[in-house]
Each structure stands twice: as structure tokens, then as C-alpha cells.
Amino acid sequence: MRTMRLGWLVAMLCCLAFTMSAQPSGVVQDPKAADFGPANLTHVRVSPFEFQATSTDGGDRVPVLGLGFTFYSSGPAGWGAPVHLPGGSLLKRIELDYCDTNTDDFHLELGLEECDNQWENCTGVAETLISTSNGCAFVSSSAVSQRIDNYHHTYALAITFGSNDGTNTLGGVILSYQLDVSPAPGSPTFNDVPPSDPAYQYIEALVASGITAGCSGGNYCPDAPLTRRQMAVFLAKALGLKWTSY
């Protein structure tokens, strides 16, 4: 049976990156590559349909004729929308897409809020993005570094309209995040994989994720060959593969 080196599989599993969707014009990735884990950003779009008024005087979504599915608010209060990102991911970039033709310095403002489990006690955790009266365009920030903790917190996008006469129109929001490998623990799990080992962080991530339990006697056997049977176990666990009857 054909075998392969275990170190190669560890590198393959930990550096696996899913293909990201096509980028809209003007999107620029963070110039600094990740120190570990997938280096590409994955983009999630939050449409105007997901926003709703955050108070009784927030107004309704009013469609703008001739501009497709863009909306403005008929009331003075702001809108909010939940954030749906994988737990543990690192939010790196936020983009506000808009149409702004207001000539009186009344614009759209976008903020990211981190709240408790009841969606209360919210705090701004990212730079506020503000539109300008330059028609249909976007404004973005790549100076974001927000770790998503879905167990202890909830996250929301908060939009404030500077005017409700149709000169401030929300096109949507793009959230760009990165998946990476958890930092290595201070103490090793296996006797034969000390912190000085180049694959220490990645092997510890596999153990913590339940993908591997090592070989025997408290060792990992990092230089042992890997069978195709063992590879199937590693890949199925890492990718969450399963068979269903529907």
C-alpha cells in the first residue's frame, strides 16, 4: 500500500484554504500575509434585506427606483443586521457599499458592535465607515482585527442614515475574514513533538480538534509513514465529512 510522510499531511491539512468568491472591483486584501493558516480572505456579503430598524421610529426600507435592490430609510433612526461569521475566525476587512448624493454633508455611517448574549451592552469594535457624496461607491477599512467569539458574544452591523430623503442609499456590507490555526499551547501533548518542532503548532491543533490521538505510549511518531486508511480518517475528521440518507 502506498504511503506518504506524516509531516506532509499535517502541512496539507493545516494550510488548506477554501476557494473564495470573486472580488468586487476595488476590494483590496490586507497586504500582510498570515503567519500561519490560509492566507486568503473569504468574503461574506450582508444585503440591505438583512437590515431592520433598531427602534420604533426607524422607518421602513424604501426601494430606489432604477437602482435595483438598494434601499433608504423613511425614518430618522438607524438600522441593524446580525453578523454571521465562523467562530474563531479573524475579521480583517469591512466594506460599506452605498449611493450618496447628499450635498448637505449628511451621510451614511457604519459601525460594528460586539454585544453580550442578550444583544445588550454593545461596544463598537471597529472603525466607523462614513460615505461621501460621490454617487455610488464604497468605503472600506483593512485595519480590522476582530476575533469572532460566537459563544460569549453577538455581533451586529449598525447603520445610521444622515438623511431619509433618498440621497443616502444602502447597497450592502462586505465582511472579509480569515481562518487560521490556533496558537500552540505552552506544554506539549506528545513526548516526541517538543515546542521546538517546526510542526508543533499544527500537530497540537490536530490533537485539540480531535483529528488525531497520536500513535502510542504518549507519542505522535511524526516521522512515521502514513497509510491511505489513516489518511482517510484524518481528512474525514478535518473536513467534517459524513454520509446522510437524504
Secondary structure, DSSP 8 states (H G I E B T S, - for coil): ---EEHHHHHHHHHT---------TT----SS--SSS--S-EEEEE-GGG-EESSTTS--EEE-TTSSS-EEESSSS-EEEE----TT-EEEEEEEEEEE--SSS---EEEEEEE-TTS-S-EE-S--EE--SSEEEEEEE----EE--TTT-EEEEEEE-S-SSSSEEEEEEEEEEE-------SS-SSTT--TTSTTHHHHHHHHHTTS---SSTT---TTSEE-HHHHHHHHHHHHT------
